[in-house]
């Protein structure tokens, strides 16, 4: 369980990191390293060079930018977890973050690292897709953007071009009567998810659904928006029967992941349940009701 | 590569290979074997140390990344030679350990928790140690040890206005 030898660079800026990355196709960027270092220990990853972006100050921030909250790529998950701006403006992200790994891995793990790693079970990826976040990256001296929905294309596979460094992510902030819901099922608290579900709704003054986003994670190769369910539920009251029908319908034909821990059939069944609960929680919170989160103490 | 680390309050200069984890550096080069090597891929938590005061897994960091940072291991939490910290004491009293393999990490996680939250609920204690595997105790006595330590530390001599 020791990593193979590699060269180590600690660039001072983003463009220097990009240049180092472009110069060696077997080089890898390291941020929090909470997946990469384990992969290297198991020799599932053998980069020739690690480009450590942890000390590039310009990549660590949380700030309001117009109607969004922008988070720098190397912002630690534990920092996001405790950030008052995130709690106030991105309650869905705040709700999901404590489910990532453990406190000791959130202390190192970064938002950008989780997004670039693109694990199908990753909470950050799920929330980015749910909220239609926009990811920013830098490649050959130019800045680019990509929608979260176009970024994740497979398990641990993204559309980030070779030689590009993810620099940050912007989450749109919803206003009005907004509520959020997040649910996860795993073997042990904070272990990899078997199924995750997230929902955010905005209700009109009449209590009807004005805007809704629903996603499930760890069920398919990358986070999946339940667009057909969103279409069906918009304008309605989000009552139990309607939500059940819409969510069941949206997940009817999916090809769910299967492994030793959870069969495809199980994942699909749980995904329907969790998506229903996430929508119900989001609706109730938008109505001002108090809904207890499961499992996590904070 | 040459690195400089603040280890348990003393600055140490070392030569490390980039691939040397912080854990291996502590154990093999600094003889701080209280940081235990368990799974070596981030699952068991036995290698937990305080990195700039925060609990992290030392097997999931390379030593070169720690350049200029402060690392506290179990060897650094005692108030003096032959003494135990309040938390180490309560682990003894409540039988919060059996084989001892997970213990240094559990104690360090407890230090990090109580530094941040002097009055944790049971759920918060459970959450704090959830990343650390213990195969002996069944965890109940570990939770008890941390709760008892929290109570003692709250009652310790501190300026009146610092008390909650």
Contacts between the chains, C-beta under 8 A, distances in Angstrom:
chain1	res1	chain2	res2	distance
A	1	B	39	7.7
A	1	B	40	3.8
A	1	B	41	6.3
A	2	B	19	6.8
A	2	B	21	7.9
A	2	B	24	7.6
A	2	B	40	7.9
A	3	B	19	4.5
A	3	B	21	7.7
A	3	B	62	7.9
A	4	B	19	7.0
A	5	B	17	7.0
A	5	B	18	7.5
A	5	B	19	5.4
A	6	B	18	5.8
A	6	B	19	6.0
A	7	B	18	6.7
A	8	B	1	6.6
A	8	B	18	3.7
A	8	B	62	7.2
A	8	B	64	5.3
A	10	B	64	8.0
A	30	B	65	7.8
A	33	B	60	5.8
A	33	B	61	6.4
A	33	B	62	7.7
A	33	B	65	7.5
A	34	B	42	6.4
A	34	B	57	7.9
A	34	B	60	5.5
A	37	B	21	7.4
A	37	B	42	7.2
A	37	B	59	7.5
A	37	B	60	4.5
A	37	B	61	6.8
A	37	B	62	7.1
A	38	B	41	4.0
A	38	B	42	4.7
A	38	B	60	6.4
A	40	B	19	7.9
A	41	B	21	7.7
A	41	B	40	5.5
A	41	B	41	4.9
A	41	B	59	7.1
A	42	B	41	6.0
A	50	B	18	6.9
A	50	B	62	7.5
A	52	B	64	7.9
A	52	B	65	6.1
A	54	B	65	6.6
A	78	B	54	7.5
A	101	B	131	7.2
A	102	B	45	7.3
A	102	B	130	5.7
A	102	B	131	2.7
A	103	B	55	6.5
A	103	B	109	7.8
A	103	B	112	7.9
A	103	B	127	7.3
A	103	B	128	6.2
A	103	B	130	7.9
A	103	B	131	6.4
A	104	B	45	6.6
A	104	B	48	5.7
A	104	B	55	4.7
A	104	B	56	5.5
A	104	B	57	5.4
A	104	B	109	7.1
A	104	B	131	4.9
A	105	B	42	6.7
A	105	B	57	6.7
A	105	B	60	7.3
A	105	B	131	6.8
A	107	B	51	7.5
A	107	B	54	4.6
A	107	B	55	6.4
A	107	B	56	5.1
A	108	B	51	8.0
A	108	B	56	5.3
A	108	B	57	7.6
A	108	B	60	6.6
A	108	B	61	6.9
A	188	B	130	7.7
A	189	B	127	7.6
A	189	B	130	5.5
A	190	B	130	5.4
A	190	B	131	6.6
A	296	B	127	6.8
A	297	B	121	6.6
A	297	B	123	3.8
A	297	B	124	4.7
A	297	B	126	7.3
A	297	B	127	4.6
A	298	B	124	7.2
A	298	B	127	7.3
